[in-house]
Amino acid sequence: MYFSKTPQVIRPFAKDLLWCLPDSQETIYLTFDDGPTEKVTEDTLKILETFDAKATFFCVGNQILKHPDIFEKTINAGHAVANHTQNHLNGWKNANKTYFRDYLNCRDLVDSTFFRPPYGKISRSQAQAIGKRSKIVMWDVLSGDFDTGSSPQDCLKRVKKHAQPGSIVVFHDSKKAVKNMLYSLEGTLDYLSEQGFSFKALTADLLT
């Protein structure tokens, strides 16, 4: 089970995490987890370029090592890249030392202010340690593109229903999500562009 829209009641318990940017003027922050992935990330970049949209890619370190050319292509296209651990670890299932080492290994590859825990699962002690070095980014809209029981149309409906100014929206540039993601991403960009929204990457100046 997952929430398409992060419940407001959760946020007060994790005020130090970034859930959205509500002061943004008609801006949506699209984010992509789990890449870079051959062809999937490249097709994602093409769609974003069509709409003159910028996004933030939370990259897995081992995927960067497999596809350094795609990683560089993402940066050269003007998008932001950020830390998503070296091995896509679940913080709830790994010891703090193991998890923190994995975070640092990815940090050696990705020069970024931002970190997103895989699955959104991170313990309080892990968050406190990593939060001293990076801003931990969660989300307020989850497309559900990773859900193989969901259709591309369902994913698009979720984003259209819940996105609002300052929303941080999650997609996945992974092979598992590609069927749902590419369709719902293009539909999201088309729909929200017509509503007057722009699409920007997360940058450090947004935190000041």
N, C-alpha and C positions, 0 to 999 in steps of 0.2 A: 504494500500500500504506500502511496505517496500523495502529497498535496500538490495540486497544480498551482495553487496560490498559497504562499507561506502564510499561515495564520498569524494575525497580529499578536495574539497572546504569547507566541513563542519568543518574539524579539526582545521583550524586556529582560529575559533571562540570559541574553547574549548580546548586550548593548555594544560590546567591543567589536562585534563582527559586522561586516558591511552587508546589508540586506537589499538596499535600494538607495537611490539618490533623489529624494523627493523634491529638492529645490531645483532640479533640472527643468529647463523650459522646453517642453515638447521633445525631449530626448529619450531614446531607448538605448540601453547598453546590452547588446547581444554578446553572449559568451559561448565558447565552444570548449568542451572537455574531451580529453583522452587522445588527442592527436600528437604529432602529425601522422596522418594515415595516407598511404599511397592512393592516389586518385580521389579519395573522398575529400581530403583537405583541399586539393587542387580544384575540384568542382565547386567546393564551398567558396573559395576565393573568387572564382569566376562569377558566381551569383552575386556576391557582395559588390564586386566591381561594377556590375550592371546597374546597381542602385546607388552607386557612389557611397556605400556604407562602410564604416570602419567597425571593427569588433575586437574582442579580447580572446585569445586562444590560451587556455590553461593546458599546458603541454606536459606529458609524461616523459620523464628523462630518457627512459629506454627507447621510446618512440623517436625522440630527437636523434639519438645515436643511430637508429636505423634509417632515418630519413632526414639527414642534415640539410639537404638541398631544399626540401619542402619547408623546413623550419625557416631557412633563410629567405625563401620566396615569400613566406607569410610576413616576415619583418619588412622586407623590401616593398611590399604592397601597402605599407603604412599601418598595419594592424599591430596591436600590442600582444606580447607573449608573456605568460606568467607560469608560476610553479604549480604543478599538480602531483608532486612526489615523483620519485624515480621509478617506482614499480607499482603505482596505483594501489597503494596500501589503504586498508580500512583501519582507521585510527582506533576503533572500538575493539579490534581483534589483534592489535599489535602493541607490544610493550613500548613505553615512552621512548626509551633509548633507540629501539629499532626504527620507530616512526620518525624521530627527529633526525636520525642519520639519513634516512631516505629523503626527507625534506632538504637536508643540506646538500646531498648528492645532486639533486635536481637544481638546486640554487646555483651550483657551480656552472650549470649549463644555461640557465635562464637568468638574465639580469632584469629583475622585476621587483617592484614594490609589493606585488600582490601574490597571494597564495589561496588556492581552493582545495579543501580536503576532499579526496575521492569519496563518492557516495554522500557527501556532506556529513560524514561521520568522523568526529574528532572529540577527544575527551577534554575536560576542562583544563587539566594540567598540560596537555599537549597544546591547547590553544593559548594558554598563558605563556608558554615558552616560545612558541613560534610567533605569537603576537608582538614580542619584543623586537622582532626582526622584519616581519612582513605584516601587511594588512590582510586579514583573513576575509575572503569574499564568499558570501553565500549567494542567495538569490531570492526574488519574490515571485518569479514565474518560472515554472518547470514545464517544458513542452511535452515531456514524456516520450520523446522520440526513441529512447532506449527500450521502451516497453514493446516487446514483440507481439503482445496481444492487442496493441493499439494500432489504429490505422493512421495513415498520413493526414487524412481529413480530421480525425480526432485531435491530433497534435496541433494542427492549425487552429482549430476551434478554441483550444485551451489558451493559446497565446492571444488570439483576438479578443477573447472574453476578459482576460485578466490584465493585459498590458496597460500601463498608464505612464504618465510622465515620470521619468527617473527609474523605471523598472529595469532590473537586471534579469535578463532572460537566459535560460540555459538550453543549449542544444549540444549535440555530441558529434564530432567529426570522426566517427568510428565506423567500422564495417557493420557492426551490429545495428547501428541506428540509421544507416545511410538511406534506406528506403523511406523511412518516415521523415528524416531530417531534411533532405534536399527539397522535397515537396513543401513541407511546412515552412521552411526557411523562405523560399521564394514567395509563398503566399503571404507570409508575415510581412516581408519587405514591401510587397505590392500594396497590401491593405493599409499598413501603418504609414506608408509614404503618402497615400491618398488622404490620410487624416492629418497630414502636415508634420509628421514626426521626422526627426533626423536620427542617425545612428552613429554613435561615437564609441571609441575605445576607452577603457578605463585608464586614467592617467593620474600620476601622483598629485598633481595640482588640485584635483577634485577633493582631496582630503583636507585641504587647508581652509 
